[in-house]
Amino acid sequence: MRHATAHWFLIHLKRPVQAFFKMPGAKNFGLMLIVFAIIVIAAVIDLHFNYENPETGGRLDFVTATYIVFALLVFESPLPFPNTWITRLAFFLVPISGILLLGQGIIRVGNSLFNKNLWDKAMASTYKDHTIVCGLGKVGYKVTRWILDLNEEVVVIERHEDNAFLAEVRSWGVPVIIADARRTEILESVNIKEAESIVPCTSDDLTNLSIALEARRMRPTLKVVLRMFDMHIAENVREGFDIHTVFSIADISAPAFAAAATRAPLDHAFAFGEGDERSILTVTTFTLVPESILVGYTVGALEDEFEIAVMAQHCNGEFMLHPHDDAILSAGDRFVASASIASLNQLANLTPPTREYENYRRGRWPIKTKKG
């Protein structure tokens, strides 16, 4: 419940407010807000200490002075016009500053409503630990949907404004920036410095490679999942640039891209089913470390407790396909499991996926060593 509330606050309040102040002219608007606040506070103090009713000679307490200032913002004043020049100044400055601030606010809200690309760019700049999908073709569309289904956040960069999937993807709450993803300033605008990964999946190999190399130049540790049609080039890129490449037909590559790009403990993912009944088949290899509480489990007990399917086990140099339920899991064993994302996350909290074993050794993949 707490996590859901925090997520709602991030999506519907914190992030839009941050984006509002990241739009063009934000510094001037912020300065105007500060000046407006100073004028309002100064006006309240001025009215409290200096205002004297020309008819009754009465003075104002702080509460009444505050009320009068708010009334002045809408060109209303229940008090007679003052005699002193400094108090008269407040009667003029407060409504004028309010009008200017309101005008700026209307312009900025209008930009966010009618200039969707400008607003999406501002929203994208507030994302962290997200995946950047470059290209909104059939594969990019499906990759975006799968990443959302994995409860991860995604930002899309698409070059063509007339893209057929644009409106639908935006309706999912995904920021879509219309721009060339090869440009440094565009990658900066989607906060690549704090992104989890980038997925160049346009229909052009050279464009994908250019995006990947520019992203790696800007952030060498960024996870890159690259779509390439030419298998020979893909292998050269994989070996020469340490870029995880995926190349397959659209229906299979979309979940595979999503799996590789997110933080979910997935090695491979495949789609099956159609329409609303579609699902994802996952495959992940785990290494059983000595500190894990899973040491000593039988395959059957592991499958029952975590609702997974153990497809293979590597034990003492021997590879067993579909191990028996009574097979014992020992420290140093590796096993291949298929399960839901939630179950895989549970396992990954108890022993590291094989692909993260080095991170575990370096203390970057903590696990629970006690139940509860």
Buried (B, 14 or more C-beta within 10 A) or exposed (E): EEEEEEEEEBEEEEBBEBBBBBBEEBEEBEEBBEBBEEBBEBBBBBBBEBBBEEEEEEBBEEEBBBBBBEBBBEEEBEBEEBEEEEBEBBBEBBBEBBEEBEEBBEEBEEBBEEBBEBBBBBBBBBBEEBBBBBBBBBBBBBBBBBBBBBEBBBBBBBBEEEBEBBEBBBEEEBBBBBBBBBEEEBBEBBBBEEBBBBBBBBEBBEBBBBBBBBBBEBBEEBBBBBBBEEEEBBEEBBEEBEBBBBBEEBEBBBBBBBBBBBBBBBBBBBBEEEEEEEEBBBBBBBBBBEEBEBBEBBBBBBBEEBEBBBBBBBBEEEEBEEBEEEBBBBBEBBBBBBBBBEBBEBBBEBBBBBBBBEEBEEEEBEBEEEEE
